[in-house]
Amino acid sequence: MYYKNECSQIDGKATAANAEAVLRDYEFKRSLARRNQVLRSPVIDSMPHATDNAARERVIVNQLDAAEFVAECDAALAALKAQDAEQATIIKLLYFGPILTAQALMERLAMSNTAYYNAKQKALVAFAQLFPPRWGELLVFKEGGAKDAQRTHTNGA
């Protein structure tokens, strides 16, 4: 987790766009992870068969990767909920499970248009800070901010 003074060095719009791009894949990867891929033992008979073991292996690896992605998203959402319930609610209702439209979410949270978009950007940045960089670094720093933030982070200040 980045320290408070480092948050001022984060480019909110670019980071939010990166987080949104990752979160848009969540539902697809969740459905991919839930598919039941059955591994069968090889059958030995007298007839030669053309098998495509590489394709089957690719499907299994993609399914395992999707399951790991979903678990990481769920863990980041749980950590976000522990920090800020409203931000977690915004992320959950926009990208996880039954997805609401922006208008429906604004009404549900009793927010104005501007307040909603500001809260959404803050929630996406908070999610990006919690999401592991295995699928790409989501955080984008302002010009010169990455060096300062990295130096502060490594020094423990």
Residue, then its C-alpha position, 0 to 999 in steps of 0.5 A: m500500500y502506498y503512503k498518503n504523500e505518495c497518493s498526491q503523486i499518482d495520476g488519478k485519471a490514467t490510474a483509474a483508466n488502467a483499473e477500469a480496463v482490468l475490471r472490465d475483464y472480471e466477468f469474462k474471466r470469472s465465467l472462464a474460471r467457472r467452466n468445467q474442463v474435464l481432464r481425461s486419461p488417455v485411451i489406448d486402442s489400436m487406432p492412431h488419433a490426431t490429438d491436440n494436447a497443446a490446445r487442451e493444455r492452453v485451455i487449462v492454463n487459461q482457466l487457471d490464470a482466470a481463476e487466479f485473476v478472479a481471486e486477486c480481484d476479490a482479495a483487492l475488493a475485500a481489502l478495499k471494503a476494509q478501508d472504505a465501504e463506499q468505494a468498495t460498493i462503487i467498485k462492486l456494483l459497477y464491475f462485480g456481480p449484477i452490474l448497475t448503470a452509472q445512473a442507477l448507482m448515482e441514485r442508489l448512493a444519492m450522489s450528484n453527477t460530479a460527486y459520483y464521477n469523483a468518487k468513482q475515480k477515487a475508488l478505481v485508484a484505491f483499487a489499483q493501489l491494492f491490486p497486485p502488479r502481476w497483470g500489469e502495473l495499474l498505477v501511473f505517476k505524475e511526471g517526476g512523481a514516480k522517482d520521488a514516490q519510489r524513493t519515499h517508499t523505499n526509505g520508509a518515510 
